[in-house]
Amino acid sequence: MENTVAISWLAVIVAAIIKFAIGAVWYQLLFGKRYRELMKVPEGTMADGFAQALVVGFIGDLIMAYILARFVAHYGATTLAEGALIGCMAWLGFVATLMAGSVFYEKKSIELVTIKPAISWSASL
């Protein structure tokens, strides 16, 4: 039996836009060059399919914001601290475990493990 919870679509959209913007700053301005080096993506090769990747990424951000809003509503979080705790737990339980596993299976640098999860963790807040 599913409980009906009220979700603010405006909050979901704003959260997705903020996460998208944080990702742009993180992967372009702060760690873009190093991230491309670690992923072995040559400079200038990202233009091919970049628009499609941005659209798919933003749709993923919308889904993530919606699901996190449902978690927050389901558990009745009413303070910033309670919402942040739910976001951190969701990140730790789902995002960090998948990212770390995939990075280690692909034999990527430990530096990549620190760049990738940091952006997803900050978005969970």
Order of alpha helices (4+ residues) and beta strands (2+ residues): alpha-alpha-alpha-alpha-alpha-alpha
